[in-house]
Amino acid sequence: MTETTHAHTPVTPSAPDELDEHHAAVIRATLPLVGANIDAITTEFYRRLFEAHPSLKQNLFNRGNQARGAQQRALAGAVATFATHLVDPDLPHPVELLSRIGHKHASLGITADQYSVVHENLFAAIVEILGADVVSADVAAAWDRVYWMMADTLIDLERRLYEIAGVEAGDVFRRVTVTERVDDPSGAVSISVEDPAVSLPDFTAAQYVSVGVTLPDGARQLRQYSLVGAPATGVWTFTVKPVDNEGTPAGEVSTWIRDHLRVGDTIDVTLPFGDLASGTLGSRPVVLVSAGIGITPMIGILEFLAAEAKTCEVLSLHADRSEQTHPLRERHAQLISELPSASLDVWYEQRGLMDLSETAFPDDAEFYLCGNVGFTRSARDQLTLRGIPGERVHTELFAPDDWLV
């Protein structure tokens, strides 16, 4: 099947059907109990899943997130958030959460049949933790309905993403060659890849690719990295910065890339996905708010604006420990200088935490946020206090904790 560009093609989740009142009543009654036991349920779920399908832990799931419990909390938070909306439609629809999950799933090559595997092990875990006397046929039917409403919404979104990319479901990995490696003074490493046979497809600003590497123990681990190069060049460039999470497996892929990946090597990379920037990027003023390696999708946005919308008004706000740890600092400044209506403000450690209370924002701007959970929540809360509508604030996290923001 011929691959096509999916740049600037917004794809959002379809609105799910409403729960019938009987099922909604059951969910309202049992949501507190499920919520109180959700950590135990998800821990038991992953235990069962990996016992039955050990290759998933080795070759699909992020072992670092598993070790830290982040993946378990993410699953719990996503299901609880979705269920809460279903029984209280006045709450904001979790469309952004579902969209981010769907794009990440597409970037991992997830297919519809895998949702049945999750369902089987998740519901076995619910019965194990809550007890068969609590999980009556009525309770099981209601939660089964919630699960498949969420799953069907994601399956439909992922199907459309694959169609737009011009590939069969799950067929997203490509074997590419490293053509350039740049070691940044901050410790970050930028890797450029090409396909020797065909020009790589275009991508949307701030999209990411999943990179697959085989580690010394034989596990094939996947991580997602933002594309930081200019669009429409046939070359994909992504930047990684190794992290140390107190001995847990998190950081093992970025460390392997830093220590081993060289020009001429081949590596598995997926087609680009991600929904941080919309198809209207550049038509309104832009405010970029980032911290640490969260600068990478902002560099992607700036690359797009420099190529396609030079007159766009841009305010870039970045927080980091110091000038020396600021990833891609020189490229960041250069791109700002290439945009006549752009300005840059940085918060290094000696200045304190980023404070947006007095910042002058362009009128009617779109806001793009990326950093760790604490930073992103703080920035979003500050923007809310400033009266910025939520629909103009777009977030990206390099962790499975999207439900927290």
C-alpha positions in Angstrom: 0.0 0.0 0.0 1.3 3.5 -0.9 2.3 5.6 2.1 0.8 9.1 2.1 1.6 12.2 4.1 -0.7 12.8 7.1 0.7 16.3 7.9 -1.9 18.9 8.9 -4.7 16.3 8.9 -6.5 16.7 12.2 -8.0 13.4 13.4 -10.0 13.4 16.6 -11.9 10.7 18.4 -15.5 10.2 17.6 -18.0 10.9 20.5 -19.0 7.6 22.1 -22.6 6.6 22.6 -24.1 7.3 25.9 -24.5 4.7 28.6 -28.0 3.6 29.2 -29.4 4.7 32.5 -29.2 1.3 34.1 -25.6 0.8 33.3 -24.8 4.4 34.3 -26.5 3.8 37.7 -24.3 0.7 38.2 -21.1 2.6 37.3 -22.0 5.5 39.7 -22.6 3.0 42.5 -19.4 1.0 41.9 -17.0 3.7 40.7 -15.9 4.6 44.2 -15.1 0.9 45.0 -13.2 0.4 41.7 -11.4 3.7 42.3 -10.3 2.7 45.8 -8.9 -0.6 44.4 -7.7 0.6 41.0 -4.0 0.3 41.8 -4.4 -3.3 43.0 -6.6 -4.1 39.9 -4.1 -2.7 37.4 -1.1 -4.4 39.2 -2.9 -7.7 39.0 -3.9 -7.0 35.4 -0.3 -6.4 34.2 0.8 -9.5 36.2 -1.7 -11.6 34.4 -1.0 -10.0 31.0 2.7 -10.5 31.1 2.4 -14.0 32.5 0.2 -15.0 29.6 2.1 -12.8 27.0 5.7 -12.3 28.2 6.8 -10.9 24.9 4.6 -7.8 25.5 6.8 -6.7 28.4 10.0 -7.4 26.5 9.0 -6.0 23.1 6.2 -3.5 23.5 5.6 -2.0 27.0 8.1 0.5 28.4 9.9 -1.4 31.2 10.9 1.8 32.9 7.3 2.9 33.2 6.4 -0.6 34.5 9.1 -0.5 37.1 8.0 2.9 38.4 4.3 2.0 38.3 3.6 4.8 35.8 2.0 2.5 33.2 -0.3 1.0 35.8 -1.5 4.4 37.0 -2.0 5.6 33.5 -4.3 2.7 32.6 -6.2 3.2 35.8 -6.5 7.0 35.3 -7.6 6.7 31.7 -10.4 4.2 32.4 -11.6 6.1 35.5 -11.6 9.4 33.7 -13.6 8.0 30.8 -16.1 6.2 33.1 -16.5 9.4 35.2 -17.4 11.4 32.0 -19.9 8.7 30.9 -21.9 9.0 34.2 -21.5 12.8 34.4 -21.7 14.2 30.8 -21.5 17.8 32.2 -17.8 17.1 32.8 -15.4 18.0 30.0 -15.2 15.3 27.4 -11.8 13.5 27.6 -11.3 14.0 23.9 -7.7 15.2 24.3 -6.8 12.2 26.5 -8.3 9.7 24.0 -6.6 11.5 21.1 -3.2 11.3 22.8 -3.7 7.6 23.6 -4.8 6.8 20.1 -1.8 8.6 18.5 0.6 6.8 20.9 -1.1 3.5 20.1 -0.7 4.1 16.3 2.9 4.9 16.9 3.4 1.5 18.6 1.5 -0.4 15.8 -1.4 -1.4 18.1 -4.1 -3.3 16.3 -7.8 -3.9 17.2 -7.3 -7.5 18.2 -5.0 -6.5 21.1 -8.0 -4.8 22.9 -9.5 -8.3 23.4 -6.3 -9.4 25.1 -6.4 -6.4 27.4 -10.2 -7.0 28.1 -9.7 -10.6 29.1 -6.9 -9.9 31.6 -8.3 -6.7 32.9 -11.7 -8.2 33.8 -10.1 -11.3 35.3 -8.1 -8.9 37.5 -11.2 -7.0 38.6 -12.9 -10.2 39.7 -9.7 -11.3 41.5 -9.4 -8.1 43.5 -13.0 -7.2 44.2 -14.3 -10.8 44.4 -16.9 -12.6 42.4 -19.6 -11.8 44.9 -19.1 -8.0 44.3 -18.6 -8.3 40.5 -22.1 -9.7 39.8 -23.3 -10.2 36.3 -24.9 -6.8 36.4 -21.7 -5.1 37.5 -19.6 -7.0 35.0 -22.0 -6.0 32.2 -21.8 -2.3 33.0 -18.0 -2.2 33.2 -17.8 -4.3 30.1 -19.9 -1.7 28.3 -17.6 1.1 29.6 -14.5 -0.7 28.5 -15.7 -1.4 25.0 -17.1 2.1 24.5 -13.6 3.4 25.2 -11.9 0.7 23.2 -14.2 1.1 20.2 -13.5 4.9 20.2 -9.8 4.2 20.2 -10.0 1.5 17.6 -11.9 3.8 15.3 -9.4 6.6 15.8 -6.4 4.3 15.2 -8.0 2.9 12.1 -8.4 6.4 10.6 -4.8 7.3 11.5 -3.5 4.2 9.7 -5.7 5.0 6.7 -4.4 8.6 6.5 -0.9 7.3 6.8 -1.6 4.9 3.8 -0.7 1.7 5.6 -2.3 -1.4 6.9 -3.2 -1.4 10.6 0.0 -1.7 12.6 2.3 -1.6 9.6 4.2 1.5 10.9 7.8 0.4 11.4 10.5 1.2 8.8 14.2 0.2 8.7 16.2 3.4 8.2 19.8 4.4 8.1 21.5 7.0 10.4 22.9 9.7 8.2 23.9 12.2 10.9 24.5 12.4 14.6 25.0 15.6 16.5 26.0 15.6 20.2 24.5 18.7 21.9 26.5 20.5 24.7 23.5 19.8 27.0 24.0 16.0 26.7 21.2 15.5 24.2 21.9 13.7 21.0 20.2 14.4 17.7 19.9 11.6 15.2 19.0 12.0 11.5 17.7 9.1 9.6 16.8 8.4 5.9 15.5 5.5 3.9 18.0 4.8 1.1 15.2 3.5 -1.1 12.5 6.1 -0.8 12.0 9.6 0.6 10.5 9.4 4.1 7.0 10.8 4.3 6.3 14.3 5.5 5.2 15.0 9.1 3.3 17.5 11.1 5.0 20.0 13.4 5.6 18.4 16.9 4.9 14.9 15.8 7.0 12.0 17.1 8.3 8.6 16.0 8.7 5.5 18.0 12.3 4.2 17.9 12.9 0.5 18.5 16.2 -0.9 19.7 17.4 -4.4 20.8 19.1 -4.1 24.2 21.9 -6.4 25.5 19.4 -8.7 27.2 17.5 -9.3 23.9 14.5 -7.1 24.7 13.3 -4.9 21.9 12.2 -1.7 23.6 10.3 1.2 22.1 10.5 4.9 23.0 8.9 7.9 21.4 10.9 11.0 20.4 9.8 14.3 18.9 10.9 15.2 15.4 13.0 18.4 15.5 14.0 18.9 11.9 12.3 20.9 9.1 9.3 19.2 7.4 9.2 18.0 3.8 12.9 17.1 3.5 12.7 13.3 3.4 14.8 13.2 6.5 13.6 12.6 10.0 15.6 14.0 12.9 14.8 13.2 16.6 16.5 14.2 19.8 17.1 12.1 22.9 18.5 13.0 26.3 19.5 10.2 28.5 17.8 10.2 31.9 18.7 8.5 35.2 15.7 7.4 37.2 17.5 5.9 40.2 18.4 2.6 38.7 15.0 1.7 37.2 15.0 0.7 33.5 13.8 4.1 32.4 16.4 5.8 30.3 17.8 2.5 28.9 16.9 3.2 25.3 18.1 6.8 25.3 21.3 5.7 27.0 21.8 2.9 24.4 21.3 5.4 21.6 23.8 7.8 23.1 26.4 5.1 23.7 26.0 3.0 20.5 24.1 4.6 17.6 26.5 5.9 14.9 26.3 7.2 11.3 25.7 4.2 9.0 23.8 2.1 11.5 20.3 1.0 10.8 17.4 1.3 13.2 13.7 0.7 13.4 11.6 3.8 13.4 7.8 4.3 13.0 5.9 6.6 10.8 5.2 9.9 12.6 2.1 10.4 14.8 1.1 12.9 17.5 -1.6 15.6 17.8 0.0 18.5 19.7 -0.2 21.0 16.9 -3.3 21.4 14.8 -3.7 22.0 11.0 -4.2 25.7 11.7 -0.7 26.2 13.2 0.6 29.6 12.1 -2.8 31.2 11.5 -2.9 32.7 15.0 -0.2 33.8 17.5 1.6 31.0 19.2 2.9 30.7 22.8 5.3 27.8 23.4 5.8 26.8 27.1 8.4 24.1 27.8 10.9 22.7 30.3 13.9 20.5 29.8 13.7 18.0 27.0 10.2 19.2 26.5 11.8 21.8 24.2 11.9 19.2 21.4 8.3 19.5 20.1 8.6 23.3 20.4 11.7 23.1 18.1 9.5 21.1 15.7 6.9 23.9 15.8 9.5 26.6 15.3 11.0 24.7 12.3 7.5 24.5 10.7 6.8 28.2 11.3 10.3 29.2 10.0 9.5 27.3 6.8 5.8 27.9 6.3 4.6 30.9 8.4 7.4 33.3 9.1 5.1 36.2 10.0 3.4 34.3 12.8 3.7 36.1 16.2 5.6 33.7 18.6 6.4 33.9 22.3 8.7 31.0 23.5 9.0 30.5 27.2 11.5 27.8 28.4 12.6 26.6 31.9 15.8 24.7 32.6 18.4 24.2 35.3 21.0 26.2 33.5 22.2 27.5 30.1 24.4 24.4 29.9 21.5 21.9 30.4 19.2 23.7 27.9 18.8 21.2 25.1 19.2 22.5 21.5 19.8 26.0 23.0 21.6 27.4 20.0 19.1 26.1 17.5 16.3 27.4 19.7 17.8 30.9 19.6 18.5 30.7 15.9 15.0 29.8 15.0 13.6 32.6 17.1 15.9 35.0 15.3 14.6 33.8 11.9 11.1 34.7 12.8 10.6 38.5 12.8 7.7 38.5 15.3 9.2 36.0 17.7 10.7 36.5 21.2 12.3 34.2 23.8 12.2 34.3 27.6 14.1 31.7 29.7 13.9 30.7 33.3 17.1 29.1 34.6 17.4 27.8 38.1 18.7 31.0 39.6 15.6 32.8 38.4 13.2 30.4 40.1 10.2 28.6 38.8 8.4 29.8 35.7 5.9 32.4 36.7 3.3 33.4 34.0 1.3 35.8 36.2 2.8 38.9 34.6 3.7 37.6 31.2 2.2 39.6 28.3 0.6 37.1 25.9 -0.4 37.9 22.3 -4.1 38.3 21.8 -6.0 35.2 20.7 -2.9 33.0 21.0 -2.7 29.2 20.9 -0.6 27.7 23.7 1.5 24.6 23.5 2.9 23.0 26.6 5.5 20.3 27.1 7.5 19.2 30.2 7.1 16.8 33.1 3.8 16.3 34.8 4.5 18.8 37.6 5.6 21.5 35.2 2.8 21.0 32.8 0.1 21.0 35.4 1.6 24.2 37.0 1.7 26.0 33.6 -1.8 24.9 32.7 -3.1 26.1 36.1 -1.4 29.4 35.7 -3.0 29.9 32.3 -6.4 29.0 33.7 -5.9 31.7 36.3 -5.1 34.1 33.5 -8.4 33.3 31.8 -7.0 31.4 28.9 -9.7 29.1 27.5 -8.8 25.4 27.9 -9.5 24.7 24.2 -6.5 27.0 23.3 -4.1 25.1 25.6 -2.5 22.0 24.1 -0.2 19.7 26.1 2.3 16.9 25.4 3.9 14.7 28.0 6.9 12.3 27.7 5.3 9.9 30.1 2.0 7.8 30.2 0.4 10.3 32.6 -1.8 12.3 30.2 -4.8 11.8 32.4 -3.2 13.9 35.1 -3.4 17.0 32.9 
